[in-house]
Amino acid sequence: MRCRFPEPEATHRAGLALARAVDGEGVVLLLAGPLGAGKTTFVKGLAAGFGVDPNAVTSPTFGIAHEHLTPDGRALRHVDFYRLEREAELAEAGIVDFLAPGALVAVEWGDRFPNALPTDRLELRLERPRGEASVRSARAAAGGETSERLLARWHEQLVADPEIEVEPAVWP
């Protein structure tokens, strides 16, 4: 699936829509893209959709992981692989435990160590098109049955937003 968010608020709403699409099951979300592409903005929307104050969400670049409790008692885990140099550091930092089945996990820079993440995950690559300062484009792909169902539900949520352009597509 391909999307285009005309401004940062639309990126936030896309995260909110994904949270609404999560149907009681967990999700591991691999977020990729350059600095400033909107990864943390997206996670703030995701958090809001789970009932977590989006103002409490900050990039976990230096702390590596932040955990936020949702009103229903689940944990939204926000992880950042940016500063990690070796996959072994994930185990040393206890990040592997965060990836238990049923968890709600958003991993910024997850493309640095994709093999450390479950294969059944949703991958979202955010980009900043040249010459369009506030616009973000995104490509999303599912890696398994659970994430495929989630992607279909998320697609339904996104097409309901008149400002977000959505086009189904396959992302290799």
Contacts in CASP RR format, 6 or more apart in sequence:
PFRMAT RR
TARGET T0000
AUTHOR 0000-0000-0000
METHOD contacts of the structure
MODEL  1
MRCRFPEPEATHRAGLALARAVDGEGVVLLLAGPLGAGKTTFVKGLAAGF
GVDPNAVTSPTFGIAHEHLTPDGRALRHVDFYRLEREAELAEAGIVDFLA
PGALVAVEWGDRFPNALPTDRLELRLERPRGEASVRSARAAAGGETSERL
LARWHEQLVADPEIEVEPAVWP
1 139 0 8 1.000
1 140 0 8 1.000
1 141 0 8 1.000
1 151 0 8 1.000
1 154 0 8 1.000
1 155 0 8 1.000
1 166 0 8 1.000
1 167 0 8 1.000
1 168 0 8 1.000
1 169 0 8 1.000
1 171 0 8 1.000
2 137 0 8 1.000
2 138 0 8 1.000
2 139 0 8 1.000
2 140 0 8 1.000
2 166 0 8 1.000
2 167 0 8 1.000
2 168 0 8 1.000
2 169 0 8 1.000
2 171 0 8 1.000
3 14 0 8 1.000
3 137 0 8 1.000
3 138 0 8 1.000
3 139 0 8 1.000
3 140 0 8 1.000
3 158 0 8 1.000
3 164 0 8 1.000
3 165 0 8 1.000
3 166 0 8 1.000
3 167 0 8 1.000
4 135 0 8 1.000
4 136 0 8 1.000
4 137 0 8 1.000
4 138 0 8 1.000
4 164 0 8 1.000
4 165 0 8 1.000
5 11 0 8 1.000
5 14 0 8 1.000
5 135 0 8 1.000
5 136 0 8 1.000
5 137 0 8 1.000
5 138 0 8 1.000
5 163 0 8 1.000
5 164 0 8 1.000
6 134 0 8 1.000
6 135 0 8 1.000
6 163 0 8 1.000
6 164 0 8 1.000
6 165 0 8 1.000
7 134 0 8 1.000
7 135 0 8 1.000
7 163 0 8 1.000
8 38 0 8 1.000
8 41 0 8 1.000
8 134 0 8 1.000
8 136 0 8 1.000
10 136 0 8 1.000
10 161 0 8 1.000
10 163 0 8 1.000
10 164 0 8 1.000
11 38 0 8 1.000
11 41 0 8 1.000
11 42 0 8 1.000
11 126 0 8 1.000
11 136 0 8 1.000
12 41 0 8 1.000
12 42 0 8 1.000
12 44 0 8 1.000
12 45 0 8 1.000
12 48 0 8 1.000
12 54 0 8 1.000
13 45 0 8 1.000
13 161 0 8 1.000
13 163 0 8 1.000
13 164 0 8 1.000
14 42 0 8 1.000
14 45 0 8 1.000
14 138 0 8 1.000
14 158 0 8 1.000
14 161 0 8 1.000
14 164 0 8 1.000
15 42 0 8 1.000
15 43 0 8 1.000
15 45 0 8 1.000
15 46 0 8 1.000
15 48 0 8 1.000
15 49 0 8 1.000
16 45 0 8 1.000
16 46 0 8 1.000
16 48 0 8 1.000
16 49 0 8 1.000
17 154 0 8 1.000
17 157 0 8 1.000
17 158 0 8 1.000
17 160 0 8 1.000
17 161 0 8 1.000
18 27 0 8 1.000
18 29 0 8 1.000
18 46 0 8 1.000
18 122 0 8 1.000
18 150 0 8 1.000
18 154 0 8 1.000
18 157 0 8 1.000
19 45 0 8 1.000
19 46 0 8 1.000
19 47 0 8 1.000
19 48 0 8 1.000
19 49 0 8 1.000
19 50 0 8 1.000
19 51 0 8 1.000
20 49 0 8 1.000
20 157 0 8 1.000
21 150 0 8 1.000
21 153 0 8 1.000
21 154 0 8 1.000
21 156 0 8 1.000
21 157 0 8 1.000
22 50 0 8 1.000
22 104 0 8 1.000
22 150 0 8 1.000
23 149 0 8 1.000
23 150 0 8 1.000
23 153 0 8 1.000
25 102 0 8 1.000
25 146 0 8 1.000
25 150 0 8 1.000
26 101 0 8 1.000
26 102 0 8 1.000
26 103 0 8 1.000
26 104 0 8 1.000
26 146 0 8 1.000
27 102 0 8 1.000
27 104 0 8 1.000
27 105 0 8 1.000
27 121 0 8 1.000
27 122 0 8 1.000
27 146 0 8 1.000
27 147 0 8 1.000
27 150 0 8 1.000
28 99 0 8 1.000
28 103 0 8 1.000
28 105 0 8 1.000
28 107 0 8 1.000
28 117 0 8 1.000
28 118 0 8 1.000
28 120 0 8 1.000
28 121 0 8 1.000
28 122 0 8 1.000
29 46 0 8 1.000
29 105 0 8 1.000
29 106 0 8 1.000
29 107 0 8 1.000
29 121 0 8 1.000
29 122 0 8 1.000
29 123 0 8 1.000
29 124 0 8 1.000
30 107 0 8 1.000
30 110 0 8 1.000
30 111 0 8 1.000
30 114 0 8 1.000
30 117 0 8 1.000
30 121 0 8 1.000
30 122 0 8 1.000
30 123 0 8 1.000
30 124 0 8 1.000
31 39 0 8 1.000
31 42 0 8 1.000
31 43 0 8 1.000
31 106 0 8 1.000
31 107 0 8 1.000
31 108 0 8 1.000
31 109 0 8 1.000
31 110 0 8 1.000
31 124 0 8 1.000
31 126 0 8 1.000
32 39 0 8 1.000
32 109 0 8 1.000
32 110 0 8 1.000
32 111 0 8 1.000
32 123 0 8 1.000
32 124 0 8 1.000
32 125 0 8 1.000
32 126 0 8 1.000
33 39 0 8 1.000
33 109 0 8 1.000
33 111 0 8 1.000
33 125 0 8 1.000
33 126 0 8 1.000
33 127 0 8 1.000
34 127 0 8 1.000
34 128 0 8 1.000
36 128 0 8 1.000
37 126 0 8 1.000
37 127 0 8 1.000
37 128 0 8 1.000
37 136 0 8 1.000
38 126 0 8 1.000
38 136 0 8 1.000
39 59 0 8 1.000
39 108 0 8 1.000
39 109 0 8 1.000
39 126 0 8 1.000
40 57 0 8 1.000
40 58 0 8 1.000
40 59 0 8 1.000
40 108 0 8 1.000
42 106 0 8 1.000
42 124 0 8 1.000
42 126 0 8 1.000
43 57 0 8 1.000
43 78 0 8 1.000
43 106 0 8 1.000
43 108 0 8 1.000
44 54 0 8 1.000
44 57 0 8 1.000
45 54 0 8 1.000
46 76 0 8 1.000
46 106 0 8 1.000
47 53 0 8 1.000
47 54 0 8 1.000
47 56 0 8 1.000
47 57 0 8 1.000
47 68 0 8 1.000
47 76 0 8 1.000
47 78 0 8 1.000
48 54 0 8 1.000
50 68 0 8 1.000
50 70 0 8 1.000
50 74 0 8 1.000
50 76 0 8 1.000
50 104 0 8 1.000
51 70 0 8 1.000
51 71 0 8 1.000
52 68 0 8 1.000
52 69 0 8 1.000
52 70 0 8 1.000
52 76 0 8 1.000
56 68 0 8 1.000
57 66 0 8 1.000
57 68 0 8 1.000
57 78 0 8 1.000
58 66 0 8 1.000
59 80 0 8 1.000
59 108 0 8 1.000
60 66 0 8 1.000
60 78 0 8 1.000
60 79 0 8 1.000
60 80 0 8 1.000
60 108 0 8 1.000
61 80 0 8 1.000
61 82 0 8 1.000
61 83 0 8 1.000
61 108 0 8 1.000
62 83 0 8 1.000
63 80 0 8 1.000
64 79 0 8 1.000
64 80 0 8 1.000
64 83 0 8 1.000
64 84 0 8 1.000
64 93 0 8 1.000
64 95 0 8 1.000
65 77 0 8 1.000
65 78 0 8 1.000
65 79 0 8 1.000
65 80 0 8 1.000
65 93 0 8 1.000
65 95 0 8 1.000
65 98 0 8 1.000
66 77 0 8 1.000
66 78 0 8 1.000
67 75 0 8 1.000
67 76 0 8 1.000
67 77 0 8 1.000
67 78 0 8 1.000
67 98 0 8 1.000
68 75 0 8 1.000
68 76 0 8 1.000
68 77 0 8 1.000
68 78 0 8 1.000
69 75 0 8 1.000
69 76 0 8 1.000
70 76 0 8 1.000
70 104 0 8 1.000
74 104 0 8 1.000
75 103 0 8 1.000
75 104 0 8 1.000
76 104 0 8 1.000
76 105 0 8 1.000
76 106 0 8 1.000
77 98 0 8 1.000
77 103 0 8 1.000
77 104 0 8 1.000
77 105 0 8 1.000
77 106 0 8 1.000
78 105 0 8 1.000
78 106 0 8 1.000
78 108 0 8 1.000
79 95 0 8 1.000
79 98 0 8 1.000
79 105 0 8 1.000
79 106 0 8 1.000
79 107 0 8 1.000
79 108 0 8 1.000
80 107 0 8 1.000
80 108 0 8 1.000
80 109 0 8 1.000
81 90 0 8 1.000
81 107 0 8 1.000
81 108 0 8 1.000
81 109 0 8 1.000
81 110 0 8 1.000
81 112 0 8 1.000
81 113 0 8 1.000
82 108 0 8 1.000
82 109 0 8 1.000
82 112 0 8 1.000
84 90 0 8 1.000
84 93 0 8 1.000
84 112 0 8 1.000
84 113 0 8 1.000
87 113 0 8 1.000
87 115 0 8 1.000
87 116 0 8 1.000
90 96 0 8 1.000
90 113 0 8 1.000
90 116 0 8 1.000
95 116 0 8 1.000
96 116 0 8 1.000
98 105 0 8 1.000
99 105 0 8 1.000
99 116 0 8 1.000
99 117 0 8 1.000
99 118 0 8 1.000
107 117 0 8 1.000
110 117 0 8 1.000
111 123 0 8 1.000
111 125 0 8 1.000
119 143 0 8 1.000
119 144 0 8 1.000
120 142 0 8 1.000
120 143 0 8 1.000
120 144 0 8 1.000
120 145 0 8 1.000
120 146 0 8 1.000
120 147 0 8 1.000
121 142 0 8 1.000
121 143 0 8 1.000
121 144 0 8 1.000
121 147 0 8 1.000
122 140 0 8 1.000
122 141 0 8 1.000
122 142 0 8 1.000
122 143 0 8 1.000
122 147 0 8 1.000
122 150 0 8 1.000
122 151 0 8 1.000
122 154 0 8 1.000
123 140 0 8 1.000
123 141 0 8 1.000
123 142 0 8 1.000
123 143 0 8 1.000
123 171 0 8 1.000
124 138 0 8 1.000
124 139 0 8 1.000
124 140 0 8 1.000
125 138 0 8 1.000
125 139 0 8 1.000
125 140 0 8 1.000
125 171 0 8 1.000
126 136 0 8 1.000
126 137 0 8 1.000
126 138 0 8 1.000
127 136 0 8 1.000
127 137 0 8 1.000
127 138 0 8 1.000
128 135 0 8 1.000
128 136 0 8 1.000
128 137 0 8 1.000
129 135 0 8 1.000
129 136 0 8 1.000
129 137 0 8 1.000
139 169 0 8 1.000
139 171 0 8 1.000
140 151 0 8 1.000
140 154 0 8 1.000
140 171 0 8 1.000
141 151 0 8 1.000
141 170 0 8 1.000
141 171 0 8 1.000
141 172 0 8 1.000
142 148 0 8 1.000
142 150 0 8 1.000
142 151 0 8 1.000
155 166 0 8 1.000
155 168 0 8 1.000
158 164 0 8 1.000
158 166 0 8 1.000
159 166 0 8 1.000
END
